[in-house]
Amino acid sequence: MAYGRRVVFESIREEAFGGIAANYTALGAILGDNARIVGFSNSTDAEIYISFDGINNHIRLAANSFQLYDFTANKTRDDGFFLPNRTQIYQQRVAGAPTSGSLWATVVVAGGGV
């Protein structure tokens, strides 16, 4: 029995260095579907916090780094372990303001069958 699923990339969520504030601000739009893979890339010269509630620090990105989270890329069913639909990703700088680069999030969801 085939369980083919298509890879679907949501629109990139990006913030230039000048928009990375001392307080949490939204990083792009809310998730349009359950996220199977989420990648964060920080090309700035500063450390950045990522939050999924706008209050607590959940991920700390070093300057000029990336982190990739593969929750359920190889699952064929829709139940299970995902970053849920309608989640807002937030970002803020850890200390000093970045002076170059940008921060972005790449989100992969599962499309319909092949």
Phi and psi in degrees as GROMACS dihedral restraints (atoms count N, CA, C in turn):
[ dihedral_restraints ]
;  ai    aj    ak    al  type     phi  dphi    fc
    3     4     5     6     1   -91.1    20    10
    4     5     6     7     1   139.3    20    10
    6     7     8     9     1  -123.2    20    10
    7     8     9    10     1    42.3    20    10
    9    10    11    12     1   -59.5    20    10
   10    11    12    13     1   136.7    20    10
   12    13    14    15     1  -133.9    20    10
   13    14    15    16     1   145.4    20    10
   15    16    17    18     1   -91.2    20    10
   16    17    18    19     1   145.5    20    10
   18    19    20    21     1   -80.9    20    10
   19    20    21    22     1   129.7    20    10
   21    22    23    24     1  -127.6    20    10
   22    23    24    25     1   124.2    20    10
   24    25    26    27     1   -94.4    20    10
   25    26    27    28     1   129.5    20    10
   27    28    29    30     1   -76.8    20    10
   28    29    30    31     1   164.7    20    10
   30    31    32    33     1   -58.8    20    10
   31    32    33    34     1   141.0    20    10
   33    34    35    36     1   -64.2    20    10
   34    35    36    37     1   145.3    20    10
   36    37    38    39     1  -108.9    20    10
   37    38    39    40     1   120.3    20    10
   39    40    41    42     1  -140.5    20    10
   40    41    42    43     1   145.5    20    10
   42    43    44    45     1  -139.2    20    10
   43    44    45    46     1   126.6    20    10
   45    46    47    48     1   -72.6    20    10
   46    47    48    49     1   159.4    20    10
   48    49    50    51     1   -52.1    20    10
   49    50    51    52     1   -37.1    20    10
   51    52    53    54     1   -69.1    20    10
   52    53    54    55     1   -18.4    20    10
   54    55    56    57     1   -96.1    20    10
   55    56    57    58     1     1.5    20    10
   57    58    59    60     1   -89.0    20    10
   58    59    60    61     1   106.3    20    10
   60    61    62    63     1   -95.4    20    10
   61    62    63    64     1   176.0    20    10
   63    64    65    66     1   -77.7    20    10
   64    65    66    67     1   -18.7    20    10
   66    67    68    69     1  -113.9    20    10
   67    68    69    70     1   157.7    20    10
   69    70    71    72     1   -63.1    20    10
   70    71    72    73     1   131.8    20    10
   72    73    74    75     1  -132.9    20    10
   73    74    75    76     1   155.4    20    10
   75    76    77    78     1   -64.9    20    10
   76    77    78    79     1   141.3    20    10
   78    79    80    81     1  -105.2    20    10
   79    80    81    82     1    90.4    20    10
   81    82    83    84     1    72.9    20    10
   82    83    84    85     1  -163.8    20    10
   84    85    86    87     1   -79.3    20    10
   85    86    87    88     1   164.8    20    10
   87    88    89    90     1   -65.4    20    10
   88    89    90    91     1   159.9    20    10
   90    91    92    93     1   -64.9    20    10
   91    92    93    94     1   134.2    20    10
   93    94    95    96     1   -87.4    20    10
   94    95    96    97     1   -10.1    20    10
   96    97    98    99     1  -159.6    20    10
   97    98    99   100     1   172.8    20    10
   99   100   101   102     1   -65.3    20    10
  100   101   102   103     1   124.7    20    10
  102   103   104   105     1   -85.3    20    10
  103   104   105   106     1   128.3    20    10
  105   106   107   108     1   -92.7    20    10
  106   107   108   109     1   -35.7    20    10
  108   109   110   111     1  -135.1    20    10
  109   110   111   112     1   134.9    20    10
  111   112   113   114     1  -133.6    20    10
  112   113   114   115     1   129.9    20    10
  114   115   116   117     1  -121.1    20    10
  115   116   117   118     1   139.0    20    10
  117   118   119   120     1  -118.6    20    10
  118   119   120   121     1   129.1    20    10
  120   121   122   123     1  -122.1    20    10
  121   122   123   124     1   130.4    20    10
  123   124   125   126     1  -122.1    20    10
  124   125   126   127     1   101.8    20    10
  126   127   128   129     1   -96.7    20    10
  127   128   129   130     1    11.4    20    10
  129   130   131   132     1   -81.0    20    10
  130   131   132   133     1   173.2    20    10
  132   133   134   135     1   -98.3    20    10
  133   134   135   136     1    24.0    20    10
  135   136   137   138     1  -136.4    20    10
  136   137   138   139     1   157.7    20    10
  138   139   140   141     1   -80.7    20    10
  139   140   141   142     1   147.1    20    10
  141   142   143   144     1  -134.1    20    10
  142   143   144   145     1   139.5    20    10
  144   145   146   147     1   -93.7    20    10
  145   146   147   148     1   145.0    20    10
  147   148   149   150     1  -116.4    20    10
  148   149   150   151     1   138.5    20    10
  150   151   152   153     1  -133.5    20    10
  151   152   153   154     1   150.6    20    10
  153   154   155   156     1  -110.6    20    10
  154   155   156   157     1     3.7    20    10
  156   157   158   159     1  -130.9    20    10
  157   158   159   160     1    -2.7    20    10
  159   160   161   162     1    76.1    20    10
  160   161   162   163     1     9.0    20    10
  162   163   164   165     1  -126.8    20    10
  163   164   165   166     1   -50.3    20    10
  165   166   167   168     1   -99.3    20    10
  166   167   168   169     1   146.0    20    10
  168   169   170   171     1   -80.7    20    10
  169   170   171   172     1   118.8    20    10
  171   172   173   174     1  -106.0    20    10
  172   173   174   175     1   -35.3    20    10
  174   175   176   177     1  -135.1    20    10
  175   176   177   178     1   139.8    20    10
  177   178   179   180     1  -117.2    20    10
  178   179   180   181     1   120.5    20    10
  180   181   182   183     1  -102.1    20    10
  181   182   183   184     1   123.4    20    10
  183   184   185   186     1   -67.5    20    10
  184   185   186   187     1   158.7    20    10
  186   187   188   189     1   -58.8    20    10
  187   188   189   190     1   142.1    20    10
  189   190   191   192     1    51.6    20    10
  190   191   192   193     1    54.0    20    10
  192   193   194   195     1  -142.0    20    10
  193   194   195   196     1   175.0    20    10
  195   196   197   198     1  -145.3    20    10
  196   197   198   199     1   158.1    20    10
  198   199   200   201     1  -137.8    20    10
  199   200   201   202     1   139.5    20    10
  201   202   203   204     1  -122.4    20    10
  202   203   204   205     1   132.4    20    10
  204   205   206   207     1  -120.3    20    10
  205   206   207   208     1   112.8    20    10
  207   208   209   210     1  -104.9    20    10
  208   209   210   211     1    96.9    20    10
  210   211   212   213     1   -77.3    20    10
  211   212   213   214     1   -53.7    20    10
  213   214   215   216     1  -150.4    20    10
  214   215   216   217     1    46.6    20    10
  216   217   218   219     1   -58.8    20    10
  217   218   219   220     1   -32.7    20    10
  219   220   221   222     1   -99.5    20    10
  220   221   222   223     1     6.3    20    10
  222   223   224   225     1   -77.9    20    10
  223   224   225   226     1   144.1    20    10
  225   226   227   228     1  -102.8    20    10
  226   227   228   229     1   -19.7    20    10
  228   229   230   231     1   -93.8    20    10
  229   230   231   232     1   162.6    20    10
  231   232   233   234     1   -89.8    20    10
  232   233   234   235     1    -7.6    20    10
  234   235   236   237     1   -87.1    20    10
  235   236   237   238     1   164.7    20    10
  237   238   239   240     1   122.9    20    10
  238   239   240   241     1  -145.4    20    10
  240   241   242   243     1  -102.8    20    10
  241   242   243   244     1   102.9    20    10
  243   244   245   246     1  -137.6    20    10
  244   245   246   247     1   161.5    20    10
  246   247   248   249     1   -84.7    20    10
  247   248   249   250     1   116.8    20    10
  249   250   251   252     1   -68.6    20    10
  250   251   252   253     1   151.3    20    10
  252   253   254   255     1   -50.0    20    10
  253   254   255   256     1   144.3    20    10
  255   256   257   258     1    73.3    20    10
  256   257   258   259     1    10.2    20    10
  258   259   260   261     1   -71.6    20    10
  259   260   261   262     1   135.8    20    10
  261   262   263   264     1   -98.4    20    10
  262   263   264   265     1   133.0    20    10
  264   265   266   267     1   -96.3    20    10
  265   266   267   268     1   134.0    20    10
  267   268   269   270     1  -118.7    20    10
  268   269   270   271     1   155.5    20    10
  270   271   272   273     1  -140.3    20    10
  271   272   273   274     1   150.9    20    10
  273   274   275   276     1  -158.0    20    10
  274   275   276   277     1   155.1    20    10
  276   277   278   279     1   -77.7    20    10
  277   278   279   280     1   152.7    20    10
  279   280   281   282     1   -77.6    20    10
  280   281   282   283     1   -46.9    20    10
  282   283   284   285     1  -137.2    20    10
  283   284   285   286     1  -109.9    20    10
  285   286   287   288     1   -65.5    20    10
  286   287   288   289     1   154.3    20    10
  288   289   290   291     1   -69.3    20    10
  289   290   291   292     1   138.7    20    10
  291   292   293   294     1   -67.8    20    10
  292   293   294   295     1   152.8    20    10
  294   295   296   297     1  -116.5    20    10
  295   296   297   298     1    -0.2    20    10
  297   298   299   300     1  -161.9    20    10
  298   299   300   301     1   165.0    20    10
  300   301   302   303     1    85.8    20    10
  301   302   303   304     1  -165.6    20    10
  303   304   305   306     1  -155.7    20    10
  304   305   306   307     1   170.4    20    10
  306   307   308   309     1  -121.3    20    10
  307   308   309   310     1   137.5    20    10
  309   310   311   312     1  -147.3    20    10
  310   311   312   313     1   155.4    20    10
  312   313   314   315     1  -121.1    20    10
  313   314   315   316     1   134.2    20    10
  315   316   317   318     1  -111.1    20    10
  316   317   318   319     1   129.1    20    10
  318   319   320   321     1  -123.6    20    10
  319   320   321   322     1   129.5    20    10
  321   322   323   324     1  -116.2    20    10
  322   323   324   325     1   130.4    20    10
  324   325   326   327     1  -122.0    20    10
  325   326   327   328     1   170.9    20    10
  327   328   329   330     1   -97.4    20    10
  328   329   330   331     1   125.8    20    10
  330   331   332   333     1   -85.5    20    10
  331   332   333   334     1  -171.5    20    10
  333   334   335   336     1   -67.4    20    10
  334   335   336   337     1   177.5    20    10
  336   337   338   339     1   -64.2    20    10
  337   338   339   340     1   162.2    20    10
